[in-house]
Protein backbone atom coordinates (compact mmCIF):
# COMPACT_ATOMS: atom_id res chain seq x y z
CA UNK A 1 0.00 0.00 0.00
CA UNK A 2 2.80 2.40 0.92
CA UNK A 3 4.45 2.04 -2.48
CA UNK A 4 1.15 2.90 -4.18
CA UNK A 5 0.87 6.04 -2.05
CA UNK A 6 4.48 6.90 -2.92
CA UNK A 7 3.69 6.78 -6.63
CA UNK A 8 1.23 9.68 -6.40
CA UNK A 9 3.46 11.92 -4.29
CA UNK A 10 4.82 15.15 -5.77
CA UNK A 11 7.00 16.02 -2.79
CA UNK A 12 10.44 14.42 -2.89
CA UNK A 13 10.73 13.87 0.86
CA UNK A 14 7.25 12.40 1.18
CA UNK A 15 7.90 10.04 -1.72
CA UNK A 16 11.10 8.75 -0.12
CA UNK A 17 9.41 8.41 3.27
CA UNK A 18 6.62 6.22 1.94
CA UNK A 19 9.17 4.02 0.23
CA UNK A 20 10.90 3.56 3.58
CA UNK A 21 7.64 2.07 4.87
CA UNK A 22 7.21 -0.20 1.86
CA UNK A 23 10.70 -1.68 2.18
CA UNK A 24 9.99 -2.83 5.74
CA UNK A 25 7.53 -5.28 4.20
CA UNK A 26 10.38 -7.18 2.52
CA UNK A 27 12.28 -7.40 5.79
CA UNK A 28 9.24 -8.75 7.64
CA UNK A 29 8.34 -11.14 4.82
CA UNK A 30 11.85 -12.61 4.70
CA UNK A 31 11.97 -13.20 8.44
CA UNK A 32 8.40 -14.57 8.46
CA UNK A 33 9.34 -17.34 6.02
CA UNK A 34 11.30 -18.99 8.85
CA UNK A 35 13.77 -20.35 6.30
CA UNK A 36 17.54 -19.73 6.56
CA UNK A 37 17.77 -17.95 3.20
CA UNK A 38 14.61 -15.92 3.86
CA UNK A 39 15.69 -14.77 7.31
CA UNK A 40 19.18 -13.92 6.08
CA UNK A 41 17.61 -12.05 3.16
CA UNK A 42 15.34 -10.06 5.45
CA UNK A 43 18.24 -9.02 7.69
CA UNK A 44 20.45 -8.31 4.68
CA UNK A 45 17.69 -6.11 3.30
CA UNK A 46 17.75 -4.10 6.54
CA UNK A 47 21.43 -3.39 5.94
CA UNK A 48 20.91 -2.61 2.28
CA UNK A 49 17.96 -0.36 3.04
CA UNK A 50 20.09 1.66 5.45
CA UNK A 51 22.63 2.16 2.65
CA UNK A 52 20.49 3.09 -0.34
CA UNK A 53 17.84 4.98 1.59
CA UNK A 54 20.46 7.15 3.32
CA UNK A 55 21.93 7.83 -0.12
CA UNK A 56 18.51 8.79 -1.50
CA UNK A 57 17.76 11.15 1.38
CA UNK A 58 21.19 12.77 1.02
CA UNK A 59 20.52 13.26 -2.68
CA UNK A 60 17.09 14.67 -1.91
CA UNK A 61 18.56 17.07 0.63
CA UNK A 62 21.19 18.19 -1.87
CA UNK A 63 18.53 18.87 -4.49
CA UNK A 64 16.41 20.85 -2.06
CA UNK A 65 19.41 22.87 -0.85
CA UNK A 66 20.52 23.66 -4.40
CA UNK A 67 17.07 24.55 -5.73
CA UNK A 68 15.15 25.65 -2.66
CA UNK A 69 12.24 23.25 -3.24
CA UNK A 70 11.43 19.52 -2.80
CA UNK A 71 8.43 19.71 -5.16
CA UNK A 72 8.91 17.52 -8.23
CA UNK A 73 6.71 19.75 -10.37
CA UNK A 74 9.14 22.64 -9.86
CA UNK A 75 12.28 20.66 -10.65
CA UNK A 76 13.87 19.31 -13.81
CA UNK A 77 16.99 19.13 -15.93
CA UNK A 78 19.42 18.84 -13.02
CA UNK A 79 21.28 15.86 -14.47
CA UNK A 80 23.96 18.05 -16.04
CA UNK A 81 23.92 20.67 -13.29
CA UNK A 82 24.33 18.13 -10.46
CA UNK A 83 25.96 15.15 -12.16
CA UNK A 84 27.37 13.57 -8.99
CA UNK A 85 24.06 13.79 -7.17
CA UNK A 86 22.30 12.44 -10.27
CA UNK A 87 24.62 9.43 -10.56
CA UNK A 88 24.39 8.56 -6.86
CA UNK A 89 20.62 8.96 -6.87
CA UNK A 90 20.27 6.79 -9.96
CA UNK A 91 22.33 3.96 -8.44
CA UNK A 92 20.40 4.10 -5.16
CA UNK A 93 17.07 4.23 -7.01
CA UNK A 94 17.94 1.15 -9.05
CA UNK A 95 19.09 -0.59 -5.89
CA UNK A 96 15.87 0.00 -3.95
CA UNK A 97 13.97 -1.20 -7.03
CA UNK A 98 15.81 -4.52 -6.93
CA UNK A 99 17.74 -4.16 -10.19
CA UNK A 100 20.85 -6.39 -10.60
CA UNK A 101 23.72 -6.32 -9.92
CA UNK A 102 23.02 -4.00 -6.98
CA UNK A 103 22.62 -4.92 -3.32
CA UNK A 104 18.85 -4.46 -3.23
CA UNK A 105 18.46 -7.16 -5.86
CA UNK A 106 20.41 -9.72 -3.84
CA UNK A 107 18.46 -9.29 -0.61
CA UNK A 108 15.11 -9.24 -2.42
CA UNK A 109 16.09 -12.35 -4.36
CA UNK A 110 16.90 -14.09 -1.08
CA UNK A 111 13.49 -13.09 0.28
CA UNK A 112 11.83 -14.49 -2.85
CA UNK A 113 13.74 -17.74 -2.38
CA UNK A 114 12.64 -17.89 1.24
CA UNK A 115 9.00 -17.50 0.23
CA UNK A 116 9.30 -20.30 -2.33
CA UNK A 117 11.06 -22.60 0.13
CA UNK A 118 8.39 -21.88 2.73
CA UNK A 119 5.65 -22.81 0.28
CA UNK A 120 7.31 -25.98 -0.97
CA UNK A 121 8.19 -27.25 2.51
CA UNK A 122 4.69 -28.61 3.07
CA UNK A 123 3.93 -26.24 5.94
CA UNK A 124 0.30 -25.31 6.46
CA UNK A 125 -1.46 -22.08 7.34
CA UNK A 126 -0.20 -18.90 5.71
CA UNK A 127 2.58 -20.85 3.98
CA UNK A 128 -0.02 -22.21 1.56
CA UNK A 129 -0.53 -18.66 0.31
CA UNK A 130 3.09 -18.37 -0.81
CA UNK A 131 2.20 -17.60 -4.47
CA UNK A 132 0.28 -14.55 -3.25
CA UNK A 133 3.16 -13.35 -1.04
CA UNK A 134 5.63 -13.85 -3.88
CA UNK A 135 3.44 -12.05 -6.41
CA UNK A 136 2.90 -9.11 -4.04
CA UNK A 137 6.64 -8.84 -3.37
CA UNK A 138 7.56 -8.83 -7.06
CA UNK A 139 4.70 -6.45 -7.91
CA UNK A 140 5.90 -4.12 -5.16
CA UNK A 141 9.35 -4.00 -6.73
CA UNK A 142 7.82 -3.19 -10.12
CA UNK A 143 5.85 -0.30 -8.60
CA UNK A 144 8.98 0.89 -6.81
CA UNK A 145 10.85 0.99 -10.11
CA UNK A 146 8.00 2.91 -11.76
CA UNK A 147 7.97 5.41 -8.90
CA UNK A 148 11.70 6.07 -9.13
CA UNK A 149 11.60 6.36 -12.92
CA UNK A 150 9.16 9.19 -12.30
CA UNK A 151 11.46 10.72 -9.66
CA UNK A 152 14.62 10.53 -11.78
CA UNK A 153 12.85 11.97 -14.82
CA UNK A 154 11.15 14.77 -12.87
CA UNK A 155 14.31 15.94 -11.13
CA UNK A 156 17.16 15.22 -13.50
CA UNK A 157 15.96 14.50 -17.04
CA UNK A 158 12.99 16.75 -17.77
CA UNK A 159 13.20 20.36 -19.00
CA UNK A 160 15.25 22.70 -16.83
CA UNK A 161 13.02 25.48 -15.41
CA UNK A 162 14.21 29.02 -16.12
CA UNK A 163 14.60 29.71 -12.41
CA UNK A 164 17.13 26.88 -11.96
CA UNK A 165 19.63 27.79 -14.68
CA UNK A 166 22.19 28.93 -12.09
CA UNK A 167 21.99 25.80 -9.94
CA UNK A 168 25.33 24.19 -9.09
CA UNK A 169 26.45 20.91 -7.54
CA UNK A 170 26.57 20.87 -3.74
CA UNK A 171 29.99 20.96 -1.99
CA UNK A 172 32.30 17.94 -1.64
CA UNK A 173 31.35 17.50 2.00
CA UNK A 174 27.87 16.56 0.78
CA UNK A 175 28.69 14.66 -2.40
CA UNK A 176 31.35 12.47 -0.79
CA UNK A 177 28.91 10.53 1.46
CA UNK A 178 26.62 9.99 -1.54
CA UNK A 179 29.47 8.51 -3.55
CA UNK A 180 30.48 6.22 -0.68
CA UNK A 181 26.93 4.94 -0.18
CA UNK A 182 26.32 4.49 -3.91
CA UNK A 183 29.59 2.57 -4.15
CA UNK A 184 28.44 0.29 -1.32
CA UNK A 185 25.25 -0.42 -3.27
CA UNK A 186 27.41 -1.74 -6.09
CA UNK A 187 29.98 -3.49 -3.88
CA UNK A 188 27.42 -5.32 -1.72
CA UNK A 189 25.59 -6.34 -4.89
CA UNK A 190 28.57 -7.74 -6.79
CA UNK A 191 30.39 -9.09 -3.73
CA UNK A 192 27.30 -10.01 -1.71
CA UNK A 193 29.13 -12.92 -0.08
CA UNK A 194 31.25 -10.47 1.94
CA UNK A 195 28.49 -8.99 4.16
CA UNK A 196 26.68 -12.34 4.25
CA UNK A 197 29.73 -14.37 5.28
CA UNK A 198 31.20 -11.91 7.76
CA UNK A 199 28.13 -10.18 9.20
CA UNK A 200 24.73 -11.70 8.41
CA UNK A 201 25.36 -15.46 8.69
CA UNK A 202 27.45 -15.26 11.90
CA UNK A 203 24.88 -13.00 13.57
CA UNK A 204 22.08 -15.45 12.72
CA UNK A 205 24.17 -18.60 13.29
CA UNK A 206 23.45 -19.76 9.73
CA UNK A 207 25.85 -21.88 7.69
CA UNK A 208 27.63 -19.74 5.04
CA UNK A 209 26.82 -22.37 2.42
CA UNK A 210 23.14 -21.38 2.29
CA UNK A 211 22.22 -21.24 -1.41
CA UNK A 212 21.39 -17.88 -2.95
CA UNK A 213 21.72 -18.21 -6.73
CA UNK A 214 21.45 -21.96 -6.90
CA UNK A 215 24.97 -22.57 -5.59
Secondary structure, 3 states (H helix, E strand, C coil): CHHHHHHCCCEHHHHHHHHHHHHHHHHHHHHHCCCHHHHHHHHHHHHHHHHHHHHHHHHHHHHHHHHCCCEHHHCCCCCCCCHHHHHHHHHHHHHHCCCCCCHHHHHHHHHHHHHHHHHHCCCCHHHHHHHHHHHHHHHHHHHHHHHHHHHHHHHHHCCCCHHHCCCCCCCHHHHHHHHHHHHHHHHHHHCHHHHHHHHHHHHHCCCCCCCCCCC
